[in-house]
Amino acid sequence: MECTVKWIEGGMSFVAETGSGHAFVIDGAPEAGGRNLGPRPMETVLAGTGACTAFDVVLILKRSGQDVTACKVDVKAERAETDPKVFTKIHMHFVVRGRSLKPSLVESAIKLSHNKYCSASAMLGKTALITHGHEIVEEQNPLRGT
C-alpha cells in the first residue's frame, strides 16, 4: 500500500494520492493556516477507521446470510491534551438496517471487526479505549408493507 501527499503552496492544504488511484484534499484548521478546503488529518484517520469497521460488519453480515440494507457508524473520539495528541477514547455507535437481522450475528460482526479484522481499530486501540454500541433497524418489506 502506498500514498503520496503533496503540499499545496500558500496555506496548509495537501493533496493525498492513493496507490489505488484516488485523490483527496486534506487541510489544516484556519488558525493553523488552513483554508478549510478539506478534512483535518486526524479527521481522515477517524473516518478511515469508521469505514474500515463498517466494511467488516457489512461483509461479515452478508457472508452470514443476513439481509443487511444499510450500515452507519457514528464515531466520536477524545484526544490527549498534549502532543502528540493521540486518540484516547473512541466510541463507535453502529446503526444496522436490514430485514430480519439476527441480533446475535450483528453483535458478533461488530466484535469480530474490533477484535480480529479492522486494522485501523487495532492500531488506534494501542492508545485509545475503544467502545461500541449498536442498534438494529428493521427494514420494511416493500411488497408486504412490513
Secondary structure in CASP SS format (residue, H / E / C, confidence):
PFRMAT SS
TARGET T0000
AUTHOR 0000-0000-0000
METHOD secondary structure of the structure
MODEL  1
M C 1.00
E C 1.00
C E 1.00
T E 1.00
V E 1.00
K E 1.00
W E 1.00
I E 1.00
E C 1.00
G C 1.00
G C 1.00
M C 1.00
S E 1.00
F E 1.00
V E 1.00
A E 1.00
E E 1.00
T E 1.00
G C 1.00
S C 1.00
G C 1.00
H C 1.00
A E 1.00
F E 1.00
V E 1.00
I E 1.00
D E 1.00
G C 1.00
A C 1.00
P H 1.00
E H 1.00
A H 1.00
G C 1.00
G C 1.00
R C 1.00
N C 1.00
L C 1.00
G C 1.00
P C 1.00
R C 1.00
P H 1.00
M H 1.00
E H 1.00
T H 1.00
V H 1.00
L H 1.00
A H 1.00
G H 1.00
T H 1.00
G H 1.00
A H 1.00
C H 1.00
T H 1.00
A H 1.00
F H 1.00
D H 1.00
V H 1.00
V H 1.00
L H 1.00
I H 1.00
L H 1.00
K H 1.00
R H 1.00
S C 1.00
G C 1.00
Q C 1.00
D E 1.00
V E 1.00
T E 1.00
A E 1.00
C E 1.00
K E 1.00
V E 1.00
D E 1.00
V E 1.00
K E 1.00
A E 1.00
E E 1.00
R E 1.00
A C 1.00
E C 1.00
T C 1.00
D C 1.00
P C 1.00
K C 1.00
V C 1.00
F E 1.00
T E 1.00
K E 1.00
I E 1.00
H E 1.00
M E 1.00
H E 1.00
F E 1.00
V E 1.00
V E 1.00
R E 1.00
G E 1.00
R E 1.00
S C 1.00
L C 1.00
K C 1.00
P H 1.00
S H 1.00
L H 1.00
V H 1.00
E H 1.00
S H 1.00
A H 1.00
I H 1.00
K H 1.00
L H 1.00
S H 1.00
H H 1.00
N H 1.00
K H 1.00
Y H 1.00
C C 1.00
S H 1.00
A H 1.00
S H 1.00
A H 1.00
M H 1.00
L H 1.00
G C 1.00
K C 1.00
T C 1.00
A C 1.00
L E 1.00
I E 1.00
T E 1.00
H E 1.00
G E 1.00
H E 1.00
E E 1.00
I E 1.00
V E 1.00
E E 1.00
E C 1.00
Q C 1.00
N C 1.00
P C 1.00
L C 1.00
R C 1.00
G C 1.00
T C 1.00
END
